[in-house]
């Protein structure tokens, strides 16, 4: 056995946590692979990250020296067989409470927080409000995966899609992985759990004629109508439209563009927008003011969107995200190449953008087959 002193930076408070990593050798798994066995002891000793004051530097030296003394002591205890790794008390802690804390740390990212929160909700439905760390083993993880596949449901009582199953389980897996880093458990029991292959679901979109009809049809909430049509013309996601402020709208030299940070990717993007898209923004207000004042995600918003579609005689299940799909297909339909579209949408991976090319290919096949037979 060996004892190593490790450091881990804590993003929440900017301090560095000191802990011991106890290497206990290795074992061979059933499939013949060599697996290292490690345990951890957190010392509740914290260094100040990047200290500037001499007093802080001196404090760091003293704490580091203390941690090294504990490490040396543990090494001697291990050699004499006196030391037992103190994991049991931590393993009795509540994982649900732990994952709730991790979930709340992501509130600034709407989409990511929503997925973490949904994962937590399904986890509670699977095993209850209190789940001790020591009850989470490979069987537990496989059971949660099976639950998501067969029993978990959406708010509308539908079975989860394969993408949702993967997303929710991977958030659970990430929480377990963090627990390993925090020294609460020694290994991740999720590692060998396999998830279903993500199946591409049909992407609803609007044609240019349907879009023109919607523009002429009244919607219960004018701000929702303007925001949706703006998204159709720009491809911006709900999260980016909802948080858009006037400081991000640049009107210069008879042109308009948006300079913003994508909520999903945190990338800084700039996007030129057309004159008709600019019209849906309305008159400029203060820099800190939101462009679409009063635009909120709620069941009322979804109902209003559906009612608007019905009034316009659009016979499709349209969500706000369909506006982004609509923009993508309108661009391709009007000659925009796939690489330019990738930049417009802010996709990191061209394969994500290529999904729309597949839809366009299907549309072309349908168009060809509409021609009636001529050799009757």
C-alpha positions, 0 to 999 in steps of 0.5 A: 500500500502507498499513500499519496498527498493530492490536491483538488481545486474547488470551483465553488470557493476557489480553495484547494482541498488536500486529501490522501489517496491510498493505493491498495494494489490492483485486481484482475476483473472478470474480463481480464483487465487490471483494475487499481484499488484506491481509497481516499481520506479527505483531511479538511485542510484547505489551501488558498489558491494563488495567494498574494499576501505573505500571510496567506503564503505562510499559512499555505506552507504550514497547512501543507506541512501538516498534511505531509505529516498526516500522510507520513503518519498514515504510511507508518500506520499502514505498514504496521497494519494499524490504519483503516481507511475511514470511508464508512461514515461518509458512505452512510451519507445521503446521495440524494442530498449530495446530488441535489447540491450538485444540481443546484450548482447548475442553475445558471445553465437552464438546459443543463440544470433541467436535465440534472433536475429530471435525473434527480426526480427519476432517481427519487421515483426509483428508490425514494428520498433517501439513498445511502452511498453504501447502497449504490453498487453496480446492481443499483446502477443497472436497476436505475438504467432499466427503470429509465428504459421501461418505467420512467415517464415524461410529464405527458405520461410518455415513455422516455426517448433514448436520448433522454435515458442517456442524458438522465443516466449520464447526469447520475453517472457524473454525480457518482464520478464526483463522489469518487473525486470527493473521496466518498466512495472509492470507485464508480459502479456505473462504469460497466452499465451500458445504455441504449443507442440514441435513436434520432427522433423525427424533427418537426419544422414549418414550411415557408408557407406555414410560417407566412400563415403564422405571421398573419395569425394572432397569438394570445401572447404577442411576445411569444409570437415575436420571439418564435418568429425571430427564432425561425429567422435566426436559429437561436435556441429558446434559452438564448432568445429568452435571456437576450438583452439590448446590449447584445444587439448591435445596430451599425452601418444599416446592419444588425447583428447579435453578439452573445454567449450561447447558454448551452455551449458557453461559446461567444458567438456573433450572428448577423440578422436580417432586416425582417428578424430585426423588426421582431425585436421592436424599438431599442431599450436600455442595454440591461433590458431584456429584448423579449420582456415577459417571455417565460417558460411555462405550461401556459406558454406551451398551450398558447403556442399550440393554440396559435398553431391550431388557429393557423391550421398548422397540423403539427406538434410544434414546440419552440425548439422547432423554430430552430429546425425550421431555420436550418431547413429554410437555410438549406432549402435556399442554398446555404451550404452545410458548413455555413449553417454549422457556423450559423447554428453554433454547432461544434460538430459538423455531424450535428448539422448534418442531421438537417441534410438527411431531412433535406434528402428525404424531402427531395425523395418525397418531391421526386415521388410526387410526379405521377406515372406517365406510362399508363 
